[in-house]
Amino acid sequence: MTAPTGGAPSPRTLGLACAGLVAAAAALWGSSQALWFRVTTAVAGGGQQVVEVTGAQARPVLGGVALLALAGVAGLVATGGLLRRAVGLLLVVAGAAVGVAALTAAAPPGIVPAETTPAPSLAVLGGALLVAVGAVVLVRERRLPRLGARYAAPGSRPAPTDPDRAAWQDLDAGRDPTTGSD
């Protein structure tokens, strides 16, 4: 398939952007539900307790950003122009923020995790997808199709015709309006 030339709309790019947002939402949501690390803490009486920390506990923002990514799908499809660019900028900022938050995820100050998992990298992936989709929207916004543009007439619209008036015009022109042929 060839790339669109000039300013031709690219539904494929819009579809890929929407798929990227859904994938980012899935990665962020999955990361928020996954175990990020285990911490061993001392308990009263001299024992130790293992505490498991999920992504939602370490970085509560993950679930909200996952929902933002899903809302971004509607934002991309339903908007155009400056508003769509604002959606793209919001996606870039949110993706960068969640990526940095996931990279800097650590146990509470003074506590060293006993075991870590690769789950924070899933949040980094989701953030990177948001940044990528937002950047594509910012750069290629003019080439993305707009809602309803498929049905818009390229030229002037014909005047609506009244069926009764059209029948009289057919009679005046010597045509039979009941046969449906000219």
N, C-alpha and C positions, 0 to 999 in steps of 0.2 A: 504494500500500500504506500502511495506517495504522500509526502507531507503537503499540507495545504499551502497554496501559494498566496502571497499578498495578505489580504485581510479576510480570506474565506473562513467561515466558521468551522471549527474542528470539534465535532461531537465526540470523537474518540478521546481527545485530550480532556474534555469535561468528564467523560465516563471514567477515565483513568484517575482523575483527581478525586472523584467521588469514591471510587474503590479504594484509593489511598487513605481517604478519611475514615472509611469503615474499618480498614485494616489497622489504622492508628488507634481508633476507638477500641477495637478488640485487644490490641497489644496493651494499651493502658489499663483497660478493665482487668485483663488477665493478670497483669503485673500487680494491680492493687489487691487482688485476691490471693496471690501467691505468697509463700513464705519467703521473707527476705533474709532474715538471720535469726539465730538463737543466741540468747544471752543467759549466762549462768549468774544468778544472784544469790546472795546470802540471805537466809531467812532466820527469824528469831529461833533460838534454840541450837544454833550452830550448824544447821544443815544448809544445803544448797538447793536452789530451785531453777529449773530451766524454763525460760520464758521465750515463747515463739512470737516473733514480730512479723506481721504481714505488711505488704506494701501500703495498704490503707491506713495502718497504724503508724508506719514510718513517715509516709507522705500522704496525708489525707486529701490532697489536691488531685490525686490521680483519677478518682471517680468522676469528679467534676469536669476535668479536662477531657475525659473519655466522652462524657455527654456533650461537651462543647464540640468535639470532633463530629459527632453525629448531627448536631445542629448545623455544623458547617456544611454538610451535604445539602440541606435545605437552603442554606444561605447562598451557596454557589449556584444552585439551580434556579432559584427564584429572583436573584438580583442581577444587576448589570451595571457597568460603568463604575463610577466612583464608589458606590456602595459595595460592589463586589470586590473592589480593591481594598476597601476597609476590612472586609471579611478575610481576605488574604493576609493582610497585615496582622490582624488578630490571631490568625492561625500561626504565623511565624513567631510572634511574641509568646503565645501560649506554649508552642512546641519547644522553643528555646528555654523557657522557664522550667518546664517539666523535665527536660533533658538535664539541665544543670542540677535541679533538685534531686533527680535520681542518681546522678553521678556523685553528688555530695552526701548521699544517704549514709548515715552512720548511726551507731547506737547512741543512746543518750550520753552526754558528757561524763567522762570518768568510768564508763563501762565498756569493756572490750568484748565484742561478739565472740562466742565460742565457735560458731559455725556460720558461714555466709553461703548464700545461694546465688545463682546467676539471674534471678528474677529481676533485679534492678536494671539489667541490660535490656529486658523486654520494655521497660518504661523508657529507656533511652531510645530504643528503636521507635516506639510510638511517638516520642517527641521529634525524632529526626524525620519521620513521615509527615508530621504536621508542618515542620519547617519546609520540607520539600514541596508539599502541596501548596502551601501559602506562597512560596516563591514562584511557583509555576503560575498561580493565579495573578500575582503582581506583574509578572513579565508578559504573560500571554492573554491577559484579560480581553483584549479586543478580538481575539480569535475564538473565544469561547462563545457558543451559541447562547442566546437569551431565551427565556421562557416565552413561548408564544410566537417567537420569530419564525417558526416553521410555517405558521398559518398567515403571516402578514403578506399582503400583496406588494410586490416590488414597485409597482407604479401607482397611479391614482385608482381609487376604488370606484367601481361602477355605481351609479345611482340606484338605490333600491327601486324595484318596479312593483307596482300594485297589480295583482293578477286581473282585477276587473278592468283597469285602465289598459293593460296589455291586450285583453280580449277586444276592447273597442278599437285599439290601434290596429290589430290584425284585421278586423272587419273593414276599417277605413282603407287599409292597404289591399283589400280584395282577397284576403286569406281567410280560411275557415278556422276559427280558434278551437273548434271541437275535435278536429282530426289530429292535431299535434304535429302536422307536417306543414312545410312552407309551400 
